Amino acid sequence: MNEKTRQVPVSGRFHENCIIINNLENDRFREWLFMPSQIFLAEDKWWGIGGKRGTLHEGIDICVYRTEGNVTRYLSGETKVPAVFSGKVEKVIDDFLGKSVFISSDNLRNGEDRFFTLFGHINPIPDITPGAFVTEGDIVGTISDTKRTPVRPHLHISFAWISDSVPTERLDWDTLTKTDGVTLINPFEILSMPYAIVTFIQKTPASA
């Protein structure tokens, strides 16, 4: 993984679009909640019985929010996912909970490096296929339903600069952390949104 740093784009619209398309304003949304094991470069798992991840976490896992009434809510498998930036769908692959979608944004290119948004654990809508174009705010899919697994429904988001020297067909979660020409970016540097990092999240039922 390349460690070069560059100025990164910032999006406040992703958070706003998530709130709007999922009607979270009706629930008096206040902030997203993250445990240390759900953030960028985390070493530990937050699901099942815990333990160490196979690699450092490539992004963040959006799973829980808190309301103005201090109630914890978990996202469901019906949660809609909007595109963070406009771009082209480069690849759609299977992951252990659903599908992962890789989107490049040529307008955010930095020299020979393409800017990528990577969504993990979603069910893409039928139009989201390689070669398709999306506009910022377009619905890309919904979070995967994980009822048959020990993992709560959540959206994984990663961002990366990926060199033109890295072929699209080589892109997957394994190569992201092991390939020169890939620079992962802390999503908190890009996503302008209210959030808190907490050591424990109360397991309030989603219907509460």
N, C-alpha and C positions, 0 to 999 in steps of 0.2 A: 504494500500500500504506500503510495507516494505521500510524502509529508509536506509538499509545497503548500503555501498558503496564498490565497487570493481574496480580493474583495468579493463578497457573496451577495446575491440578491436577497431582498427582504420582502416577505408577504404578510400583510395583515388581512388580506381578503380571504385566505384559506380558513382562518378561524371564523370570520364573519359568515362565510358561506356555509360552514358546518352548522353554525347556530341556526341560520335561516332555513336551510333545506331539511333539517331534522327537527324544526320547531322547538329548539331548546330554550328559546326566549320565553316560551310559555311556562317553562319549569323554573324560571328565574335563575338561569345559569350564572354562576359566579366565576369559577375557575376550573381548569383541568388539574387533576391530581396524578402525580407520578411517585412511585417508590424508586429508590436508588437503583434497583435492579431493572428498571424500565427505561433508563435514560442512556444516552450515547456513551459507548465504551464501557458499559456495565460488564462485570465479570460473572455475575450470578444470575441464575434463573429466578423468575418470580412465580412460576407455575408449578403444579405438582408438588413434589417433595423438595424442590429447590435444587441446590447443587451448582456446580460451575457450568457455564456455557462452553460450547466447543471453541468459540472464538469470542473476542470482545464484541459487544453489541454494536451493530452497524448503524443504528438510528435510535428512534424512540418508539415506545408502544403506547398508543392513546387508547385508554380503556375506561377511565373513570373521571367523573366531574363532580363538583360540589355546587350546591345551590345557595342562593342568598339565605335560605332558611337553615343552612348548615347540614343539609341532607346529602348523603353520598349516593350517586347514581352510577350504574354500570351501563355501558353501551350494549346494544343488542345486535343480533345478526341482521336486523333491518336497517341499521344505521347507514345512511348514504354518504359516499365519499366524493368530494369535489376535487377537480384538478387544481393543483397549487398554482401552476403556471401553464400558459399555452405551450403546446408542443406536439411532437409526433410520437406515437406509440411504436417503440422499437422492438419490444419483445414481451410476450406473455408466457410465463412458465408456471409449472406446479410448485407449490410449497407444501409444508406439512399440515397446513390448515385450510388451504384454498389455492388461490392463484396470486402470483406476483406480476406487477405491471411496471415496465421500464419505459419512461417517457423522457425524450430529449427535447431541450428547448434551445433551438439554434440562435434565437435572438439574444440569448444569454451566454453565448459562446465566448471563451477567452482564448484567443489565438487558436492553437491546435487542440484545445480541450473543449469538449461538449459538456453542457450542464445537464444533469439527469435528476429527475424525481423518481423514486422507487417506492411503490406501494406493495406491502406484503399482507397476506391473509385476507384477500377480498374475493368477492364474486363479481367479476367484471360484467358490465352490460354487454349484449351481443355485438354492439358496434365497436367495442374496444378490441381491435385486432391489430397485428403488426401493419404499419403503414397508415393507420388512421390518424387523423389530427384532432386534437382537443383544444378547446379554449378555456382559459382560466375560469373556474367555477362550474364547468360542465360536470355532470355526474359521471364518474368513471365506473362505479359499481357500488356494492354494499359490503359491509364487513361480513366475513364468513361466519356462519353459524357453527359453533363449536360444542354443541350439546353432547356429542359423543366422545369428547376428549376432556382431559382435566384442565384445559386452558379456557379462560373466559374469552368471549369475543373481543378482539382488539384490532386496531389498525397500526401496522408497522409502517413508519415512514423513514426513508433514508434519502440523503442528497449526496451527490458526488460530482466532481470533475472527472471526466473520463477521456483520456487521450484518443485522438483519431487512430493511433497505432493499435488500440485494443479493438479487435473485430467484434461487431455486435453479436455474432453467434457464440462468442465466448462468454458473454455476460450471464452470470448467475451469482448466487449468494456466496459460493465458494471462491470464485475468482475475485470478487470485490476486495477481499482482505488479503489476497495472496498475489496480486498482479501489479507490477510496476505500471504507472500510467493511470492509476486510480487513486483519487484523493477523496476520502469520505469527509463530510462536513457535519458538524454538530447541528442538528435540526433546530435547536433553540436559537442559533444565530440567524436563522432564516424565517422562522415562524413567529410573527409578532402576536402573542396571545397571552392571556392571564393564566398563570399556572403556579403550583406550589409543589415542592418535593417533600414528601412526608415519609416517615419510617414505617408507618402502619396505616392501612386503609380499612376502615370498618366495613364488614361484609353486610351492608344494608341490602335487602332484596331489591331487585330492579323495580318491582311493583310498589314499593313503599312510598 
